[in-house]
Amino acid sequence: MTWQDISTAPKDGTEILGYRSDCDVILIRYTSMDAFLTESEMDGYDEETIFKEDWFFADFVKGGRLQDDEVPTHWMPLPSPPQSRRQDEEPALAGDERSPREGNASLTHNTVTPLPTPI
């Protein structure tokens, strides 16, 4: 996967990774508010605002519309989900110290690899 210019991103509601130098990587999709708001949440918004398609972001607390210079400059597809574990593997227990080759590693042995920064 490589970063691509935002102008080439899908505009069909697909969730993708977006990148902006001032906020790093964010989860985004091109859609309109009616795709994710409930009827009661739409109260107080006019129809033009509700049905205007635009880039939206999501985080652990809230989401919102990205406008003008808030729109990410680059995008890439979400990675594929991990392969399901074999049926003969036991789930990891908290504090499990086995190596990754033996099953599941302890969180203390895992590292997070940041995504590459677009050029």
Backbone as a ProteinNet text record, in pm:
[ID]
protein_1_A
[PRIMARY]
MTWQDISTAPKDGTEILGYRSDCDVILIRYTSMDAFLTESEMDGYDEETIFKEDWFFADFVKGGRLQDDEVPTHWMPLPSPPQSRRQDEEPALAGDERSPREGNASLTHNTVTPLPTPI
[TERTIARY]
84.2	0	88.2	50.7	122.3	21.9	68.3	-17.6	-42.6	-167.2	-206.4	-267.9	-266.7	-327.3	-476.3	-528.4	-668.8	-766	-724.9	-813.8	-847.6	-769.4	-794.4	-872.7	-909.3	-976.5	-1119.6	-1169.2	-1308.5	-1405.6	-1513.7	-1615.9	-1750.2	-1744.2	-1864.4	-1899	-1839.3	-1866.4	-1769.9	-1674.1	-1574.9	-1486.9	-1467	-1375.5	-1232.2	-1151.2	-1011	-926.4	-796.9	-705.2	-675.5	-682.2	-646.9	-523.6	-447.8	-328.6	-327	-294.8	-270.9	-151.7	-58.2	66.1	44	-62.5	-84.4	-157.3	-212.4	-284	-250.7	-162.2	-116.3	-227.4	-246.5	-339.1	-474.3	-581.5	-718	-805.3	-911.1	-1008.5	-1110.8	-1129.6	-1221.2	-1308.4	-1414.4	-1495.5	-1569.4	-1599.4	-1672.2	-1818.4	-1902.4	-2043.2	-2121.2	-2243.3	-2323.6	-2374.2	-2415	-2454.2	-2568.9	-2659.5	-2774.1	-2732.7	-2609.4	-2562.2	-2530.1	-2509.7	-2470.9	-2543.2	-2621.3	-2696.6	-2834.9	-2886.4	-3023.8	-3118.2	-3246.8	-3347.8	-3338.3	-3328.4	-3323.6	-3194.1	-3084.1	-2958.2	-2962.9	-3048.9	-3059.6	-3143.3	-3222.2	-3301.1	-3208.1	-3245.9	-3164.4	-3072.2	-3057.5	-2977.5	-3071.8	-3034.7	-3116.4	-3081.3	-3169.5	-3151.2	-3021.8	-2983.2	-2859.3	-2739.8	-2735.5	-2625.7	-2630.5	-2749.6	-2764.7	-2722.4	-2759.7	-2736.8	-2613	-2536.6	-2414.6	-2307.6	-2257	-2149.8	-2018	-1936.7	-1810.1	-1725.7	-1602.3	-1517.1	-1554.4	-1566.9	-1596.1	-1490.3	-1457.6	-1361.4	-1430.8	-1367.7	-1418.3	-1301.8	-1328.4	-1229.6	-1301.8	-1233.7	-1293.4	-1401.4	-1407.4	-1503.8	-1614.7	-1580.5	-1679.2	-1631.6	-1703.5	-1664.2	-1705.6	-1674.1	-1712.1	-1677.1	-1729	-1705.5	-1568.1	-1497.9	-1369.6	-1390.9	-1358.8	-1383.7	-1255.9	-1248.3	-1140.3	-1003.4	-923	-786.9	-783.8	-900.3	-907	-905.4	-935.8	-940.8	-800	-784.8	-652.4	-593	-462	-392.3	-368.1	-369	-339.2	-433.2	-435.9	-519.8	-455.6	-500.5	-467.6	-580.2	-600	-705.1	-671.4	-774.2	-751.7	-682.5	-597.3	-534	-637.1	-604.5	-691.3	-695	-805.6	-810	-713.3	-670.2	-578.9	-646.6	-565.5	-620.2	-666	-774.5	-822.6	-722.4	-714.5	-616.9	-663.4	-568.3	-600.1	-690.5	-775.4	-868.2	-796.7	-674	-602.9	-523.7	-521.9	-453.4	-543.7	-483.3	-557.9	-546.6	-652.3	-642.1	-539.1	-474.5	-374	-440.5	-372.5	-418.7	-338.2	-392.3	-319.1	-187.4	-77.9	52.5	116.4	57.2	111.2	247.2	350.8	485.8	539.2	453.5	501.2	550.4	641.8	691.6	585.6	594.4	495.3	490	602.3	601.6	525.3	513.5	442.9	295.9	250.9	110.3	100.4	59.8	40	144.9	204.5	306.1	241.3	310	265.8	269.7	184.7	185.3	319.8	395.1	525.9	623.7	595.1	684	639.8	522.1	471.3	515.5	536.1	566.3	469.7	445.3	358.4	446.6	424.5	500.3	418.6	469.3	392.2	383.2	277.2	261.6	360.2	404.6	497.1	432.6	510.1	461.2	464.9	356.5	356.8	463.9	513.8	616.5	551.5
-118.3	0	124	220.1	347.6	460.7	574.8	692.8	747.4	789.5	844.7	982.5	1064.8	1197.3	1183	1269.4	1260.8	1271.9	1334.8	1348.4	1213.7	1110.7	977.3	886.9	936.5	854.9	819.7	704.2	667	761.4	792.6	881.5	809.1	683.5	600.5	560.2	628.4	595.8	496	447.6	353.3	419.5	352.5	405.6	381.8	486.9	481.3	555.5	543	621.6	751.3	861.6	991.3	1044.4	1130.8	1188.4	1339.2	1409.7	1554.2	1580	1661.8	1679.3	1732.5	1808.3	1865.7	1772	1660.5	1570	1423.6	1395	1260.2	1177.9	1053.1	960.6	963.1	971.7	970.3	878.5	825.9	742.9	836.3	825.7	915.4	838.3	904.4	855.4	973.1	962.2	1065.7	1025	1103.6	1068.5	1193.8	1177.1	1288.2	1251.3	1352.8	1333.4	1234.5	1226.8	1137.1	990.6	960.4	822	770.8	861	813.7	881.5	986	1050	987.6	983.6	938.8	1053.8	1023.5	1127.2	1240.3	1205.1	1308.8	1389.8	1327.5	1401.2	1498.6	1470.8	1560	1684	1681.4	1799	1917.2	2029.8	2150	2175.7	2076.6	2096.5	2115.7	2201.4	2216.3	2104.8	2083.3	1972.9	1984.3	2105.6	2123.6	2071	2099.5	2053.3	1902.1	1848.3	1703.9	1622.1	1665	1585	1626.2	1725.7	1767.6	1660.6	1606.8	1508.3	1579.8	1522.9	1583.3	1478.1	1510.8	1421.4	1432	1318.2	1312.6	1226.1	1261.5	1183.2	1118.4	1020.2	954.1	933	946.8	911.7	843.1	818.9	743.2	819.5	950.2	1031.1	1084	1134.1	1197.3	1190.7	1254.1	1265.6	1402.6	1435.5	1565.2	1581.9	1690.7	1724.4	1789.2	1754.2	1816	1908.4	2035.2	2131.6	2208	2249.9	2334.9	2277.3	2350.3	2303.9	2193.3	2151.8	2038.4	1904	1905.2	1781.8	1723.7	1593.7	1531.7	1550	1545.5	1560.8	1426.8	1316.7	1184.5	1081.1	962.5	853.5	720.1	617	479	389.9	274	183.8	130.5	89.3	23.3	-110	-152	-283	-393.9	-508.8	-626	-667.5	-723.7	-772	-888.3	-912.2	-1024.8	-1156.8	-1253.9	-1386.9	-1444.1	-1518.6	-1577.6	-1681.4	-1697	-1792.4	-1934.5	-2023.4	-2163.9	-2214.1	-2308.4	-2361.3	-2432.5	-2484	-2554.7	-2461.6	-2330.1	-2234.5	-2193.6	-2174.5	-2124.9	-1973.3	-1902.8	-1757.7	-1719.1	-1603.5	-1556.1	-1511	-1534	-1488.2	-1366.2	-1281.1	-1163.8	-1209.3	-1144.8	-1179.3	-1299.1	-1351.7	-1466.2	-1428	-1499.6	-1464.1	-1547.7	-1622.5	-1704.3	-1615.3	-1665.3	-1589.7	-1592.1	-1498.8	-1497.7	-1630.7	-1704	-1832.1	-1938.2	-1918.7	-2015.2	-1981.5	-1876.6	-1836.8	-1686.9	-1638.5	-1494.9	-1437.3	-1326.7	-1262.2	-1168.2	-1144.7	-1047.3	-908.9	-820.5	-684.4	-617.2	-659.4	-598	-631.2	-734.3	-770.7	-713.7	-659	-605.4	-461.1	-422.3	-283.3	-235.9	-107.5	-48.2	14.7	-21.4	34.7	145.8	270	379.8	365.5	418.2	418	515.7	491.9	584.2	719.1	824.1	959.6	986.3	1043	1074.3	1178	1169.8	1264.9	1392.3
0	0	0	-79.3	-81.5	-74.8	-26.2	-18.3	-158.2	-182.7	-311.6	-288.9	-390.7	-380.5	-351	-265.9	-222.8	-341	-449.2	-565.5	-628.9	-599	-655.7	-560.6	-443.3	-341.7	-382.7	-338.9	-369	-299.8	-367.9	-312.9	-305.2	-258.9	-250	-107	-7.9	131.6	191.9	112.3	162.3	267.5	381.8	482.5	437.6	447.4	405.9	508.9	496.7	578.1	504.8	576.3	520.5	591.8	526.1	586.5	563.8	670.4	666	756.4	713.8	788.9	930.2	953	1087	1182.4	1133	1223.8	1199.5	1106	1078	1011.5	1051.2	985.4	1055.5	976.4	1030.8	945.8	1006.6	936.6	872.8	740.2	670	571.5	525.7	414.2	353.3	224	151.9	150.6	216.2	230	267.5	309.8	360.9	500.3	576	714.9	731.5	634.5	647.5	650.7	610.5	610.3	750.1	846.6	979.3	1095.3	1070.9	1178.6	1192.9	1314.9	1337.1	1304.5	1295.6	1268.5	1370.7	1497.8	1601.5	1594.7	1554	1539.8	1422.9	1323.2	1207.8	1237.2	1345.2	1382.7	1402.5	1348.5	1363.2	1245.4	1156.3	1036	917.8	823.3	703.1	604.4	506.2	411.8	332.5	295.8	219.7	299.8	428.2	513.8	531.4	553	576.1	455	336.1	215.8	135.5	183.3	113.7	132.3	21.3	28.8	50.7	138.8	176.3	246.1	280.4	358.5	504.7	571.8	714.8	781.5	906.1	982	1100.3	1157.5	1277.7	1372.6	1501.2	1602.6	1717.3	1827.4	1936.6	2010.8	1995.3	2070	1981.5	1865.3	1778	1633.6	1547.7	1408	1358.2	1236.3	1183.9	1038.1	982.1	842	827.6	722	689	570.5	586.6	480.5	444.8	320.6	270.9	306	384.1	414.4	519.6	570.7	663.9	590.4	460.8	382.7	372.9	399.5	388.5	249.3	243.4	115.9	47.4	125.9	72.9	133.6	73.1	123	87.5	155.7	119.2	171	108.6	155.9	294.7	366	494.3	468.2	560	540.6	553.2	499.9	514.1	660.2	705.5	844.4	861.4	984.5	1006.7	974.5	937.4	913.1	1046.2	1042.7	1167.7	1214.6	1346.4	1399.2	1372	1374.3	1351.9	1463.4	1433.4	1533.5	1646.7	1622.1	1727.7	1819.7	1789.3	1876.4	1991	2106.5	2221.1	2223	2265.9	2274.7	2380.2	2359.5	2454.3	2582.3	2691.7	2821.4	2860.2	2944.8	2991.4	3052.5	3011.9	3066.1	2998.6	2893.3	2821.4	2763.5	2796.5	2756.7	2640.4	2571.8	2459.4	2346.3	2267.7	2152.8	2043.4	1945.9	1837	1763	1752.2	1683.6	1761.6	1892.1	1975.8	1991.4	1935.3	1949.2	1957.8	2071.9	2088.3	2181.9	2141.9	2225	2324.6	2433.1	2531.7	2469	2515.1	2463.1	2482.4	2582.3	2605	2493.9	2414.3	2305.1	2171.2	2164.2	2038.1	2019.6	1896.2	1865.3	1759.5	1756.5	1656.2	1550.4	1427	1318	1254.6	1257.7	1199	1047.7	990.3	845.7	784.4	661.9	598.8	572.8	585.4	560.3	410.8	353.9	211.2	178.4	58.6	14.5	-32.9
[MASK]
+++++++++++++++++++++++++++++++++++++++++++++++++++++++++++++++++++++++++++++++++++++++++++++++++++++++++++++++++++++++

